[in-house]
Amino acid sequence: MKNYSLYKCEQIKDLRELVKRSAERFGNRDAFRIKVSENKVRAVSYRKLYSDVQALGTALISLDLYGKHIALLGENSYEWVVVYLAAVNAGCVIIPIDKELSCTEISAIIKQSESIAIAYSETFKDTVENLLLKTAIKLCLCFQKQAETGGSYKCFADLVSLGGRLILQGNDAYNKTLLDKDKMAVILFTSGTTGKSKGVMLSHKNLSSAIVGAMRAIRTERVTMSVLPIHHTYECTCGILTALYAGVTICFCDSLKYVPENLKLFKPSMMVLVPMFLEAMYKKIWDSAKRHGTEKVLKMFVRLSNALLKFHIDFRPIFFRLVRLAFGGRLKLIISGGAPLRGELVRGFNELGIK
């Protein structure tokens, strides 16, 4: 087995330090790029991310949610990330929930986790209305603007604005709130593949250690596209939090149906995936070559490229340019986790110039 040397990385003690450090280091660099229409993208800087997290955290404290448990339900989005970071950094406990679960299963998790608030995307409006009747939920925070606000319902933009005003008035509750790095900050429910799903308690120290550990093992590229469900600890920790530590620009794929279109729009230079995706991607490359009658030519280029690499001559960007265009044209690095990856896939992608 080959021994890889580890990189030196700056330690962080909690996720509040993560957000502040990234804002100071990366400033106006894009932290997120969000698809707003077919060919239009909205960018959010690291400085803006820090401002929004601080503002929402201040608003949550003003609503007496310090130390309380908040459920989080929705698709991969900027709002999801801000709520997650604002809650844990304001001394709350966040409970990410699988959006594919039934209302009954979601209700059971909310009761078990003792959540008294829920942040959600508008897609789950009916589910949340149902939860208000069945659980101890007192506050509903919708990512989007809603016709119905006030009482139990708040909206993301309004709370960020509220927190911003409070900060301007001298409210420093967010920064003054003490965070115990060993105290529970996240309750992550397992998939339940070996029985009933269980709540795993994670602290700031757990998450910070995972982030720094990941960064010691690998050097990231500049732009990534988030495809995997964000409530999964692998995607949330490695695909989002570690990317924020490294100053990577995160692009959200709005649907698995539109992965090819999103790859061409965002042109990521790296991706965090599971082996199932890589199996499908690699199969698609060779199926396409067969369909277009170029399989023999592609195999010839692979043999020629491998021979030239022995003499440290790398023509892969030229030989496989058309293949890589299907992934946006800039993909250099794929991080695979969550399950074992076949060695054939590692070699196959490397032959095409993707590490």
Rosetta blueprint (number, residue, H / E / L):
1 M L
2 K L
3 N L
4 Y L
5 S L
6 L L
7 Y L
8 K L
9 C L
10 E L
11 Q L
12 I L
13 K L
14 D L
15 L H
16 R H
17 E H
18 L H
19 V H
20 K H
21 R H
22 S H
23 A H
24 E H
25 R H
26 F H
27 G L
28 N L
29 R L
30 D E
31 A E
32 F E
33 R E
34 I E
35 K E
36 V E
37 S E
38 E L
39 N L
40 K E
41 V E
42 R E
43 A E
44 V E
45 S E
46 Y H
47 R H
48 K H
49 L H
50 Y H
51 S H
52 D H
53 V H
54 Q H
55 A H
56 L H
57 G H
58 T H
59 A H
60 L H
61 I H
62 S H
63 L L
64 D L
65 L L
66 Y L
67 G L
68 K L
69 H E
70 I E
71 A E
72 L E
73 L E
74 G L
75 E L
76 N L
77 S L
78 Y H
79 E H
80 W H
81 V H
82 V H
83 V H
84 Y H
85 L H
86 A H
87 A H
88 V H
89 N H
90 A L
91 G L
92 C L
93 V E
94 I E
95 I E
96 P E
97 I E
98 D L
99 K L
100 E L
101 L L
102 S L
103 C H
104 T H
105 E H
106 I H
107 S H
108 A H
109 I H
110 I H
111 K H
112 Q H
113 S H
114 E L
115 S L
116 I L
117 A E
118 I E
119 A E
120 Y E
121 S L
122 E H
123 T H
124 F H
125 K H
126 D H
127 T H
128 V H
129 E H
130 N H
131 L H
132 L H
133 L H
134 K H
135 T L
136 A L
137 I L
138 K L
139 L E
140 C E
141 L E
142 C E
143 F L
144 Q L
145 K L
146 Q L
147 A L
148 E L
149 T L
150 G E
151 G L
152 S L
153 Y E
154 K E
155 C E
156 F H
157 A H
158 D H
159 L H
160 V H
161 S H
162 L H
163 G H
164 G H
165 R H
166 L H
167 I H
168 L H
169 Q L
170 G L
171 N L
172 D L
173 A H
174 Y H
175 N H
176 K H
177 T L
178 L L
179 L L
180 D L
181 K L
182 D L
183 K L
184 M E
185 A E
186 V E
187 I E
188 L E
189 F E
190 T L
191 S L
192 G L
193 T L
194 T L
195 G L
196 K L
197 S L
198 K L
199 G E
200 V E
201 M E
202 L E
203 S E
204 H H
205 K H
206 N H
207 L H
208 S H
209 S H
210 A H
211 I H
212 V H
213 G H
214 A H
215 M H
216 R H
217 A H
218 I L
219 R L
220 T L
221 E L
222 R L
223 V E
224 T E
225 M E
226 S E
227 V L
228 L L
229 P L
230 I L
231 H L
232 H L
233 T H
234 Y H
235 E H
236 C H
237 T H
238 C H
239 G H
240 I H
241 L H
242 T H
243 A H
244 L H
245 Y H
246 A H
247 G L
248 V L
249 T E
250 I E
251 C E
252 F E
253 C L
254 D L
255 S L
256 L H
257 K H
258 Y H
259 V H
260 P H
261 E H
262 N H
263 L H
264 K H
265 L H
266 F H
267 K L
268 P L
269 S L
270 M E
271 M E
272 V E
273 L E
274 V L
275 P H
276 M H
277 F H
278 L H
279 E H
280 A H
281 M H
282 Y H
283 K H
284 K H
285 I H
286 W H
287 D H
288 S H
289 A H
290 K H
291 R H
292 H L
293 G L
294 T L
295 E H
296 K H
297 V H
298 L H
299 K H
300 M H
301 F H
302 V H
303 R H
304 L H
305 S H
306 N H
307 A H
308 L H
309 L H
310 K L
311 F L
312 H L
313 I L
314 D L
315 F L
316 R H
317 P H
318 I H
319 F H
320 F L
321 R H
322 L H
323 V H
324 R H
325 L H
326 A L
327 F L
328 G L
329 G L
330 R L
331 L L
332 K L
333 L E
334 I E
335 I E
336 S E
337 G L
338 G L
339 A L
340 P L
341 L L
342 R L
343 G H
344 E H
345 L H
346 V H
347 R H
348 G H
349 F H
350 N H
351 E H
352 L L
353 G L
354 I L
355 K L
